Amino acid sequence: MYAPELIDTAAIPGGGQLRLMRYGPEFSIEFGEDELMGSQAPQSEQALAELAFRRLGKRADRVLIGGLGMGFTLGAALAVFPTHTRIVVAELVPQVVVWANGPLAHLFSDYLSDPRVTIAVRDVHDVIAGAPGGFDAILLDVDNGPDGFIHPANDRLYCNWGLRDAHAALRPGGVLAIWSAYPDDAFVTRLEGAGFLVEETIIPDSGNAERSPYTIWLAARVEHAAFG
């Protein structure tokens, strides 16, 4: 068991604070008493991009990632999407980008210098609302689930009209993928009410067998189709 070491803190616009912690060789981004992301178990964040790619294939031209985190979703997106795909990462907290170029640079490899990548220090909701028909995929990992846990304004992402904004921001056949630390049947109902066809995938926590598995919702903007 390693003693916790505080590396840095980051103010969240609108209130609150993130902490970057180190436990021996591993890093953790924390909010209050909750770990938002740890470097020891990246599989569920990587699956967010991998599942979206399986649905879209090589036809994806433009992908939006909400939340930079430790770069796991971005790295997976760069690995699986074709070289013509352009990836926009919207990160609300400027200091998280600083961490990516500093104490977490070993996790990011050369992702941030990849010409396919654009980092936008903006609220991802504003990016979505300002880009109707702008994306083939939107990948969201900005909270611990479909509520404004970290940033209260993030409730806009998960409410009925926020989901309609996401639906409008997707091109026909596009996919909204959302990471969550827990299941939420009411949220699935809201996704369906916004016009999405929804598939739910459960991802075990490979770093902690006792922790509840993660949930990824893959919500497709399709009129008459089925997953398979």
Sequence and secondary structure as in RCSB ss.txt:
>XXXX:A:sequence
MYAPELIDTAAIPGGGQLRLMRYGPEFSIEFGEDELMGSQAPQSEQALAELAFRRLGKRADRVLIGGLGMGFTLG
AALAVFPTHTRIVVAELVPQVVVWANGPLAHLFSDYLSDPRVTIAVRDVHDVIAGAPGGFDAILLDVDNGPDGFI
HPANDRLYCNWGLRDAHAALRPGGVLAIWSAYPDDAFVTRLEGAGFLVEETIIPDSGNAERSPYTIWLAARVEHA
AFG
>XXXX:A:secstr
   EEEEEEEE TTS EEEEEEETTEEEEEETTEEEEETT  HHHHHHHHHHHHHHGGG  EEEEE  TTSHHHH
HHHHHS TT EEEEE S HHHHHHHTTTTHHHHTTGGG TTEEEE S HHHHHHT TT EEEEEE SSSSSS SS
SGGGHHHHSHHHHHHHHHHEEEEEEEEEEESS  HHHHHHHHHTT EEEEEEE  TT TTS  EEEEEEE  SS 
   
